[in-house]
Amino acid sequence: MNMKTSVAGVEFKNPIIVASGTFGFCREYNNFYDVGQLGGICSKGLTLEPRNGNMPVRIAETPSGMLNSVGLQNPGVEYFIQNELPFMKSTGAVVIANAAGSCESDYVRLVEILSGTDVDMIELNISCPNVKNGGMAFGVEPDGVEHIVKSVRKVCKKPLIVKLTPNVSDIAKNALAAERAGADALSLINTVAAMAVDFGRKRPVLDAVTGGLSGPAVKPIALRMVYSCYKAVKIPIIGMGGIMTGKDAGEFILCGATAVQVGTANIFDPYAALTILNELTNLCERDNIIDVQTLVGGLRIE
């Protein structure tokens, strides 16, 4: 059985990728199992300079989900290149660098730097607040998506994945904008804007008041959005949002995802991504599916 897949010309040994911000730079997880068995590893969100992130409380459990407002804590791109990238490459999994910024020039410079390294792909996190536009995320409006992707595309020498936010009125329009601007692939969805309240303290649970909701609670939203974008664009899609089992992964593939990212599941089960891979493989064997890619977009609408 063939579990290989290809995204924007990059071959993955299987469709399971670990999502940005949930797997660190993979060192800790490699103590549990050989992470090279996975298709790909996406780095923490990287910025030009090191960031300490937000003050705690910055992670909170919610029914069937998790809220986070970590604030892109990371050691900065230069530290990543010198100290983390060599180990990530040594695993044999496809390495995706997640790029984040606060203004257009940050993104352009960051992607320019990453393009000169051994990363296999770059994932553009356009859910970040644009400090020069009143804090509105780059990825909210199609014009903003198209503008930032065009700017980055000029300096990006690696296959470019654009990560879309679900906090929009019509995600398919943003997907089309990214495709027009030169994106090689899309990944979706990022977290859903949300909050939690501590009634006893009469205060928000998170210090930043709001955060991003992930986990099983967002899966129905994510499936719908992946399906909508698959019908709208011709470039490949990496689906994510509440994937906890191999069956979940298969559902995203049926809705049009060429590969999937596993995020929140890694937080409470360090073996989650490997378990999901094994479950998906067993499901394909059970249903006599010779090539997992024959499932892509195979949802029956009658």
MARDOGU-504324 format. One record per residue (C-alpha): x, y, z; residue number from 1. Coordinates in steps of 0.5 Angstrom, whole numbers, padded with zeros to 4 digits. Layout:
% MARDOGU-504324
+-------+-------+-------+-----+
:    c1 :    c2 :    c3 : num :
+-------+-------+-------+-----+
:     X :     Y :     Z : NUM :
...
+-------+-------+-------+-----+
END
This chain:
% MARDOGU-504324
+-------+-------+-------+-----+
:    c1 :    c2 :    c3 : num :
+-------+-------+-------+-----+
:  0000 :  0000 :  0000 :   1 :
:  0003 :  0007 : -0002 :   2 :
:  0002 :  0012 :  0004 :   3 :
:  0006 :  0017 :  0000 :   4 :
:  0004 :  0024 : -0002 :   5 :
:  0006 :  0030 : -0005 :   6 :
:  0005 :  0037 : -0004 :   7 :
:  0008 :  0043 : -0008 :   8 :
:  0013 :  0038 : -0011 :   9 :
:  0015 :  0036 : -0004 :  10 :
:  0015 :  0028 : -0003 :  11 :
:  0012 :  0026 :  0004 :  12 :
:  0013 :  0019 :  0006 :  13 :
:  0006 :  0019 :  0009 :  14 :
:  0001 :  0025 :  0010 :  15 :
:  0002 :  0026 :  0017 :  16 :
:  0005 :  0033 :  0019 :  17 :
:  0006 :  0035 :  0026 :  18 :
:  0003 :  0043 :  0027 :  19 :
:  0007 :  0049 :  0028 :  20 :
:  0007 :  0051 :  0036 :  21 :
:  0005 :  0044 :  0038 :  22 :
:  0011 :  0040 :  0037 :  23 :
:  0017 :  0045 :  0039 :  24 :
:  0023 :  0043 :  0035 :  25 :
:  0021 :  0036 :  0035 :  26 :
:  0027 :  0034 :  0040 :  27 :
:  0023 :  0032 :  0046 :  28 :
:  0018 :  0028 :  0042 :  29 :
:  0024 :  0024 :  0039 :  30 :
:  0025 :  0022 :  0046 :  31 :
:  0019 :  0018 :  0046 :  32 :
:  0019 :  0015 :  0038 :  33 :
:  0023 :  0016 :  0032 :  34 :
:  0019 :  0022 :  0029 :  35 :
:  0023 :  0021 :  0022 :  36 :
:  0017 :  0016 :  0021 :  37 :
:  0012 :  0022 :  0020 :  38 :
:  0011 :  0025 :  0014 :  39 :
:  0013 :  0032 :  0016 :  40 :
:  0015 :  0037 :  0022 :  41 :
:  0013 :  0044 :  0022 :  42 :
:  0017 :  0049 :  0027 :  43 :
:  0014 :  0053 :  0032 :  44 :
:  0012 :  0060 :  0029 :  45 :
:  0019 :  0064 :  0028 :  46 :
:  0020 :  0071 :  0028 :  47 :
:  0026 :  0075 :  0026 :  48 :
:  0028 :  0077 :  0034 :  49 :
:  0027 :  0072 :  0040 :  50 :
:  0020 :  0073 :  0043 :  51 :
:  0018 :  0071 :  0050 :  52 :
:  0011 :  0071 :  0049 :  53 :
:  0005 :  0073 :  0053 :  54 :
:  0004 :  0072 :  0060 :  55 :
:  0001 :  0067 :  0064 :  56 :
: -0005 :  0064 :  0064 :  57 :
: -0004 :  0063 :  0057 :  58 :
: -0007 :  0056 :  0056 :  59 :
: -0013 :  0054 :  0058 :  60 :
: -0018 :  0047 :  0057 :  61 :
: -0025 :  0048 :  0055 :  62 :
: -0030 :  0043 :  0053 :  63 :
: -0027 :  0039 :  0047 :  64 :
: -0022 :  0044 :  0046 :  65 :
: -0016 :  0048 :  0048 :  66 :
: -0015 :  0056 :  0048 :  67 :
: -0008 :  0058 :  0047 :  68 :
: -0005 :  0065 :  0047 :  69 :
:  0002 :  0063 :  0048 :  70 :
:  0004 :  0069 :  0043 :  71 :
:  0009 :  0066 :  0039 :  72 :
:  0014 :  0065 :  0044 :  73 :
:  0021 :  0063 :  0040 :  74 :
:  0028 :  0064 :  0040 :  75 :
:  0029 :  0067 :  0034 :  76 :
:  0030 :  0065 :  0027 :  77 :
:  0038 :  0065 :  0027 :  78 :
:  0038 :  0061 :  0033 :  79 :
:  0033 :  0056 :  0030 :  80 :
:  0038 :  0056 :  0024 :  81 :
:  0044 :  0055 :  0028 :  82 :
:  0041 :  0050 :  0033 :  83 :
:  0035 :  0047 :  0031 :  84 :
:  0034 :  0046 :  0024 :  85 :
:  0040 :  0041 :  0023 :  86 :
:  0037 :  0036 :  0028 :  87 :
:  0030 :  0037 :  0025 :  88 :
:  0033 :  0035 :  0018 :  89 :
:  0037 :  0029 :  0021 :  90 :
:  0030 :  0026 :  0023 :  91 :
:  0029 :  0025 :  0015 :  92 :
:  0022 :  0028 :  0016 :  93 :
:  0020 :  0034 :  0011 :  94 :
:  0022 :  0040 :  0015 :  95 :
:  0017 :  0046 :  0014 :  96 :
:  0019 :  0053 :  0018 :  97 :
:  0013 :  0057 :  0020 :  98 :
:  0014 :  0064 :  0019 :  99 :
:  0011 :  0070 :  0023 : 100 :
:  0011 :  0077 :  0023 : 101 :
:  0008 :  0084 :  0026 : 102 :
:  0009 :  0088 :  0019 : 103 :
:  0010 :  0086 :  0012 : 104 :
:  0018 :  0088 :  0012 : 105 :
:  0018 :  0083 :  0018 : 106 :
:  0015 :  0077 :  0013 : 107 :
:  0019 :  0079 :  0007 : 108 :
:  0026 :  0079 :  0011 : 109 :
:  0024 :  0073 :  0015 : 110 :
:  0022 :  0069 :  0009 : 111 :
:  0028 :  0071 :  0005 : 112 :
:  0033 :  0069 :  0011 : 113 :
:  0029 :  0062 :  0011 : 114 :
:  0030 :  0061 :  0003 : 115 :
:  0037 :  0061 :  0004 : 116 :
:  0037 :  0055 :  0009 : 117 :
:  0036 :  0047 :  0009 : 118 :
:  0028 :  0048 :  0010 : 119 :
:  0024 :  0044 :  0005 : 120 :
:  0018 :  0049 :  0005 : 121 :
:  0016 :  0055 :  0009 : 122 :
:  0009 :  0056 :  0012 : 123 :
:  0007 :  0063 :  0012 : 124 :
:  0003 :  0065 :  0018 : 125 :
: -0002 :  0070 :  0016 : 126 :
: -0006 :  0070 :  0022 : 127 :
: -0001 :  0075 :  0026 : 128 :
: -0004 :  0082 :  0028 : 129 :
: -0001 :  0087 :  0023 : 130 :
:  0001 :  0093 :  0027 : 131 :
:  0002 :  0098 :  0022 : 132 :
: -0006 :  0097 :  0020 : 133 :
: -0009 :  0097 :  0027 : 134 :
: -0008 :  0090 :  0029 : 135 :
: -0012 :  0087 :  0024 : 136 :
: -0009 :  0080 :  0022 : 137 :
: -0006 :  0080 :  0015 : 138 :
: -0011 :  0074 :  0013 : 139 :
: -0017 :  0077 :  0015 : 140 :
: -0019 :  0080 :  0008 : 141 :
: -0017 :  0078 :  0001 : 142 :
: -0014 :  0084 : -0001 : 143 :
: -0009 :  0083 :  0005 : 144 :
: -0008 :  0076 :  0004 : 145 :
: -0006 :  0077 : -0004 : 146 :
: -0002 :  0083 : -0002 : 147 :
:  0003 :  0080 :  0004 : 148 :
:  0003 :  0073 : -0001 : 149 :
:  0005 :  0077 : -0007 : 150 :
:  0011 :  0081 : -0003 : 151 :
:  0013 :  0075 :  0000 : 152 :
:  0013 :  0071 : -0006 : 153 :
:  0018 :  0075 : -0009 : 154 :
:  0024 :  0073 : -0004 : 155 :
:  0021 :  0066 : -0003 : 156 :
:  0025 :  0061 : -0006 : 157 :
:  0022 :  0055 : -0003 : 158 :
:  0015 :  0052 : -0004 : 159 :
:  0010 :  0057 :  0000 : 160 :
:  0005 :  0054 :  0004 : 161 :
:  0000 :  0060 :  0006 : 162 :
: -0004 :  0058 :  0013 : 163 :
: -0011 :  0061 :  0013 : 164 :
: -0015 :  0064 :  0019 : 165 :
: -0022 :  0061 :  0020 : 166 :
: -0024 :  0068 :  0023 : 167 :
: -0027 :  0071 :  0016 : 168 :
: -0033 :  0071 :  0013 : 169 :
: -0031 :  0067 :  0007 : 170 :
: -0025 :  0063 :  0007 : 171 :
: -0025 :  0061 :  0000 : 172 :
: -0024 :  0068 : -0003 : 173 :
: -0018 :  0068 :  0002 : 174 :
: -0016 :  0062 : -0001 : 175 :
: -0017 :  0064 : -0008 : 176 :
: -0013 :  0071 : -0006 : 177 :
: -0007 :  0067 : -0004 : 178 :
: -0007 :  0062 : -0010 : 179 :
: -0007 :  0068 : -0015 : 180 :
: -0001 :  0071 : -0011 : 181 :
:  0003 :  0065 : -0012 : 182 :
:  0002 :  0061 : -0006 : 183 :
:  0004 :  0053 : -0008 : 184 :
: -0001 :  0050 : -0002 : 185 :
: -0005 :  0052 :  0003 : 186 :
: -0006 :  0050 :  0010 : 187 :
: -0012 :  0051 :  0014 : 188 :
: -0015 :  0052 :  0019 : 189 :
: -0011 :  0056 :  0024 : 190 :
: -0015 :  0057 :  0031 : 191 :
: -0022 :  0060 :  0032 : 192 :
: -0022 :  0066 :  0036 : 193 :
: -0025 :  0065 :  0043 : 194 :
: -0025 :  0066 :  0050 : 195 :
: -0026 :  0063 :  0057 : 196 :
: -0029 :  0066 :  0063 : 197 :
: -0028 :  0065 :  0071 : 198 :
: -0034 :  0066 :  0074 : 199 :
: -0032 :  0066 :  0081 : 200 :
: -0026 :  0071 :  0080 : 201 :
: -0031 :  0075 :  0075 : 202 :
: -0025 :  0075 :  0070 : 203 :
: -0022 :  0072 :  0064 : 204 :
: -0019 :  0066 :  0064 : 205 :
: -0013 :  0068 :  0060 : 206 :
: -0009 :  0074 :  0061 : 207 :
: -0009 :  0076 :  0054 : 208 :
: -0017 :  0076 :  0055 : 209 :
: -0018 :  0072 :  0048 : 210 :
: -0014 :  0066 :  0045 : 211 :
: -0015 :  0061 :  0039 : 212 :
: -0019 :  0055 :  0040 : 213 :
: -0017 :  0048 :  0038 : 214 :
: -0018 :  0041 :  0039 : 215 :
: -0024 :  0037 :  0037 : 216 :
: -0029 :  0043 :  0038 : 217 :
: -0027 :  0046 :  0032 : 218 :
: -0027 :  0040 :  0027 : 219 :
: -0033 :  0041 :  0024 : 220 :
: -0031 :  0048 :  0022 : 221 :
: -0025 :  0046 :  0019 : 222 :
: -0028 :  0040 :  0015 : 223 :
: -0033 :  0045 :  0012 : 224 :
: -0027 :  0050 :  0011 : 225 :
: -0023 :  0045 :  0007 : 226 :
: -0028 :  0043 :  0003 : 227 :
: -0030 :  0050 :  0001 : 228 :
: -0023 :  0051 : -0001 : 229 :
: -0022 :  0045 : -0005 : 230 :
: -0028 :  0046 : -0009 : 231 :
: -0025 :  0053 : -0010 : 232 :
: -0017 :  0053 : -0012 : 233 :
: -0013 :  0048 : -0016 : 234 :
: -0007 :  0048 : -0011 : 235 :
: -0006 :  0043 : -0006 : 236 :
: -0009 :  0043 :  0001 : 237 :
: -0006 :  0041 :  0008 : 238 :
: -0012 :  0040 :  0013 : 239 :
: -0012 :  0041 :  0020 : 240 :
: -0017 :  0042 :  0026 : 241 :
: -0019 :  0037 :  0032 : 242 :
: -0015 :  0031 :  0028 : 243 :
: -0015 :  0026 :  0034 : 244 :
: -0015 :  0019 :  0030 : 245 :
: -0014 :  0016 :  0024 : 246 :
: -0021 :  0017 :  0022 : 247 :
: -0021 :  0024 :  0023 : 248 :
: -0015 :  0025 :  0018 : 249 :
: -0018 :  0021 :  0013 : 250 :
: -0025 :  0025 :  0013 : 251 :
: -0020 :  0031 :  0012 : 252 :
: -0017 :  0028 :  0006 : 253 :
: -0024 :  0026 :  0003 : 254 :
: -0026 :  0033 :  0004 : 255 :
: -0020 :  0035 : -0001 : 256 :
: -0014 :  0035 :  0004 : 257 :
: -0007 :  0032 :  0001 : 258 :
: -0004 :  0032 :  0007 : 259 :
: -0006 :  0034 :  0015 : 260 :
: -0003 :  0037 :  0021 : 261 :
: -0004 :  0034 :  0028 : 262 :
: -0004 :  0039 :  0033 : 263 :
: -0007 :  0039 :  0040 : 264 :
: -0007 :  0032 :  0040 : 265 :
:  0000 :  0032 :  0041 : 266 :
: -0001 :  0036 :  0048 : 267 :
: -0004 :  0031 :  0052 : 268 :
: -0001 :  0025 :  0048 : 269 :
:  0006 :  0025 :  0046 : 270 :
:  0005 :  0019 :  0041 : 271 :
: -0001 :  0022 :  0038 : 272 :
:  0002 :  0023 :  0031 : 273 :
:  0005 :  0016 :  0030 : 274 :
: -0002 :  0013 :  0033 : 275 :
: -0006 :  0017 :  0028 : 276 :
: -0001 :  0015 :  0022 : 277 :
: -0002 :  0008 :  0024 : 278 :
: -0010 :  0008 :  0025 : 279 :
: -0010 :  0011 :  0018 : 280 :
: -0006 :  0006 :  0015 : 281 :
: -0010 :  0001 :  0018 : 282 :
: -0016 :  0004 :  0015 : 283 :
: -0014 :  0004 :  0008 : 284 :
: -0012 : -0003 :  0009 : 285 :
: -0018 : -0005 :  0012 : 286 :
: -0022 : -0002 :  0006 : 287 :
: -0017 : -0005 :  0001 : 288 :
: -0014 :  0002 : -0001 : 289 :
: -0008 :  0001 : -0005 : 290 :
: -0006 :  0009 : -0005 : 291 :
: -0008 :  0014 :  0000 : 292 :
: -0008 :  0019 : -0005 : 293 :
: -0014 :  0016 : -0009 : 294 :
: -0018 :  0019 : -0003 : 295 :
: -0017 :  0026 : -0004 : 296 :
: -0023 :  0030 : -0005 : 297 :
: -0027 :  0023 : -0005 : 298 :
: -0033 :  0025 : -0001 : 299 :
: -0039 :  0023 : -0004 : 300 :
: -0044 :  0028 : -0005 : 301 :
: -0051 :  0026 : -0008 : 302 :
+-------+-------+-------+-----+
END
